Amino acid sequence: MATSILESLMSNIDPQMLGSIASKLGESKDSVRGGLQGGAATMLSALAGKAGDSGFLGQLMGLLNNPALSGGAMSNIGSLLGGGSTSPLGELGSKFVSMLFGSKLGSIADVVGRAAGLGSSSAGSLMGLLGPLLLGTLSQRVRSGGLNASSLGSLLSAEAPGLSQFLPAGIGSLLGGLSVPHAAASAHHAHEAAKEGGTNWLWPALGLALLLGGLLWFFNTGGTAPRVPTPDVAKTVEKAADTATTAISDAAKSAWAALGEFFKRKLPNGIELNIPRMGVENRLIDYIEDASKVVDKTTWFDFDRLLFDTGKATLQPDSQDQLQSVANIMKAYPNVEVKIGGYTDNTGDKAANMKLSADRAKNVMDALVGLGIAPSRLTSEGYGDQHPVADNATEEGRAKNRRISMRVTKK
């Protein structure tokens, strides 16, 4: 048996089936294989994000035990491309994909297709095909291993670390909103929710996060034995988490006002940006256009209008304006190449900080790719608490050290 779920799934697609699918779609075999692999990795990442949701796992187990997945039902799965979605297997796959992605399915299919070089219609068809194919692969694992909902969740979580290399560029921001952040993680990482915008917002946010952590501790421990929160308590915790995130977002936006008034700046290709006078975009353009400024390894520009979900690498929608501006700048100067760096302060677990910084940097890079920048022009790296720009002994210094930066590597 293949060592991962993704490998098991791809091994079920033999050359004959791949050729048949490619022929029906009018696409190359390489593009179809890339679409299937990228789409499957995307689905598995979404599943891993829901691995702690017992309700979802219960529904998933119900699908996996469906008779439509037994016996030789999976042997001619390629026929689903020919209108077989009304078959029991097709209906089961459609239900699964809808349960997993909801209204985001179209956008996710577009990103998967673009990364593989597929047309929009072909990408949508492949995602529909992957539904029953992934269900069949998971069903085999469940039945052969005698898995229950809990052990299936553990299997999906274990799959997650190996998926990043197969995920299509730009998919991270779409997947981020599919699962609810774990409240306990929010308390631990609240101080890293956003970085560039001053520190006035930080203490109220931390207070809310600590309150959230206290609620979780109080209602989950009865002195000696843990207890499950009542529905009312769960709602209270969820509301507190939402309030903390809102407080961070609102305060960061307030700090953005310190970047000065917005003004129009026209780029060489005719695109006109609406950017703050003291913002990073304006300084980046000046650097690119100044022939006396040579590219080096020490000149970094800190993003100043990005927001991430609390304790996660997911970019919030309010980040889109700055990401689009930076993408437009790179389009106007096609020779420019950029490296994205992620940084944290020195509090907390070093390994977790390193991973968070790397994931955030990669998601910024993926977002730029999703906005039309060629992947060959971008790289990303996480540095954790390395290269501090301020004193980690003070809260103000730690806030400055939590940042996402970019360095022009070619112009």
Secondary structure, DSSP 8 states (H G I E B T S, - for coil): --SSHHHHHHHTS-HHHHHHHHHHHT--HHHHHHHHHHHHHHHHHHHHHTTT-HHHHHHHHHHHT-GGGSTTTTTTGGGGGGTGGGSHHHHHHHHHHHHHHGGGHHHHHHHHHHHHT--HHHHHHHHHHHHHHHHHHHHHHHHHHT--HHHHHHHHHHHGGGTGGGS-TT-HHHHGGGS---HHHHHHHGGGSB-SS-STTHHHHHHHHHHHHHHHHHHHB-SSSB----HHHHHHHHHHHHHHHHHHHHHHHHHHGGG--EEEEE-TTS-EEEEETTSHHHHHHHHHH-TT----SS--EE--S-BB-TTS--B-GGGHHHHHHHHHHHHHSTT-EEEEEEE--S-S-HHHHHHHHHHHHHHHHHHHHHTT--GGGEEEEE-TT-S-SS-TTSHHHHHHHSEEEEEEEE-
